[in-house]
Amino acid sequence: MKQTVTILVVDDHPIVRAGCRQLIQQIPNATVIEAETGEDGYRLFQESYPDMVLLDITLPGIGGLEILRKMRANREKAKILMFSMHEDPVFASRAMQAGARGYITKNNAADHLVEAIEQVLSGKTYLSPDVAQQLAMLNIGAGTSALSDLSRRELEILRLLGEGNSMTEMSGILGISYKTVANNLTQIKSKLDISKTAELMRFAISHGLSS
């Protein structure tokens, strides 16, 4: 780890950012910069070239998984630690597949956040203790989550649907065509065995996908 490190915290809740900043200050010579939205986070990522990013997976507008994809496309070796309220191992699996170096849940962040950041900064990976075992089970085929068959893009579209976005709005947020959004929604319905969009929206809300 180099002498001075810059850590970008992207989370839409000011209290959460303040708590993270206080914990990160325990790390010698660490500087914190903050963003409230994924768009601002990506802009600061490009402008400030941080050593590491602590990225909330559930953000208004373009969500954490999409921002993760953009950051990794911009800088392949970016060190990104996903920060989430979701304990479902599917989210951790999708984040790690998309290039995250770690995944930590907000339920135990106070106890483990500094450790997680130091691990990721040193080039290692980190998984929150409350999802590591579940993720291992999911990877060997024992996971039963209804979300486990969805791709990262499909999870993101389901989240946006749960937040009340129309297909046109999702198309604009994700930078993909209306037809691609529609095709993805059809695939999601098929995988989840849900026939109506309204039922799919209720499913997203009940599974905590909306912010």
N, C-alpha and C positions, 0 to 999 in steps of 0.2 A: 504494500500500500504506500502510495507516495505521501509526502509530508502534509500537503494540503489537499483536501478532497471537497468537491462540490456535489451536493446531493439535491436533486430536484424532487420535490414532493408535489404530486398532482392529486388533489382530493377536493371535492366540492363543499366540504363542511369545514368552516373556519376553526371550530373547536378541535376537530380531528387534526388539522394541520398544525395547530398550536401545540397539541400534545406530542405529535411526531417531532416537531422542532425541539421541544424541551428534551425529549429522549435522545435525539441525534446529537445534541450538544454535549452529551457524555463522551462522544467520540472525539479524540484529540484532533484539533485543526480542521474540524468539519464545518463547512459553510452550507447553509440551507437556502435554497431559492424555492419559491412556491408558485403554484398555478391552481386556479379554481376549476377550469374546464380542460377537456382534452385538447381543444384547439389551442388554447394558451400554453398548455403543457408542451405540445409539439413545437410551437414557435420558440419557447425558451430552450427546448432541447436542441434546436438548430442553432440558436444564437449563442447559448452559453456553454455548449459542449460539456455537460456535467459528467462527473465520473460514474454516477449511478442515478437511477430514477426509481423512486418509490411511487408506484402507479396504482390508483384505485381502479378496480375492475368495473365498478358501476358508476358511471358519470353521466350527467345530462347531455343530450345530443349524442355526439360520437363517443362510444364507450371505450373502456380500457383495452379490450381485446383488439379493437381496430387501431387505437393509438399505438399499442404494442407492435402491431404489424407494420405501421408506418415508420416507427422509430427503428425497428430492425431492418427495414428496407433502406432507410437512410444511412444507418450505421450498423453493419452486421454484428460487430462485437460489443454493442451497447449492453451495459449491465443493468437489467431491469428486474426489480422485485415487485411482484404484484401484491396488492394490499386489498383484502376483500372481507365482506361480511358473510360470504358464502362458504359453508363448510362442505358442501357437496363436492366430492372429489372430481367430478366432471369438469368443474371450472378450473381446478388446478391442472388437470390433465391437458385441457385445451390451451391454457396459458403456457405451460411448459413446451407443448408441441409447437406453439407459435414463437418460441424463442426466449421466454422469460427465464431468468437465472434462479428464480425462487418464487415462493407463494406463501404468504402469511395471512392468517385471518385476524380480524379486528378483535375477536374474543380473547386472544392471548397476546396481543401485540405488545402490551406494556412489559410483559415478562421476557419476550423473545425478540422484540424489534431490533434492538442494538446488536444482538448476536446475529440476526439474519442479515442486517446491513453489512456487518464486518465480514461475514462469510462471502457474500456476493462481491463486495469490494475486492476481496482477496482472490477472486476467480473461482470460488466454489459455488455449489448450488445449495439452496436451503428450502426445506418444506416444513410448513407449520406442523407441529406435533399432532394436532387434532385432525389433520387430513392425510398425513403421511401413510398411516396404516390403511385407511380407507382407499387411498390411491393405489397402494400395492394390491389390495384385493380387487379393485376395478381392473387393474392391468392384467391380472391373471384370469379375468373372466367372471369373477364372483360379484361384480358390481351390479346392482339392480336398478340404478337410477333411471327414471324415464328420460332423462336428458342425455344419457350416455351415447346414444346413436347420432346426436346432432353434431354438426361440424362447428368450428369457431364462428363462421359467418352466419350459420343458422341460429346459433345462440344469440348473436348480436341482433339479428332481425327479430327474434322472439322477444328480446328485452325491449327493443324500440316499440314493438307492438304493445307490450304490456304498459308502456308509458303513454299510450294513446296516439302514437304517430300513425298517419295514413301511409299508404304505400308510396305516394308521391313524396311525402316528407322523408321517409326512409331512404328513398332513392337519392334525394339531395344530400342527406346527412352522410350516407356511405359512399357517395360518388359512383353509384352503379345505376344501371338502367331500371326503369319501372318494370320491364319484363323480367329482369333478373330477380327483383324483389318478389314478384308474383310467383315465379318458378320456385324460389326458395320457400315461400310460404306453403306452396302445394306440397313440397317435399317434407316440410316440418309436420304438416297435418297428417301426411301418410305415416311418418315415423312414429308419431304420438297417437295415432288412431283417433284423431279429432277431425270432425267434418266441417264445423262452422268456425269462422274467424272470431266471433264473439266468445266462443268456448275456448279458443286458443288464447285469447287475451286474458280470460279469467285464469287459465292455467299458468300463464306467465306471472300474473300478479300473485297467485297463491304460492308459487315457488320462489318468490322474492326477487324476481328478475328486474322489476321496475325500481327506480330510485326513489 
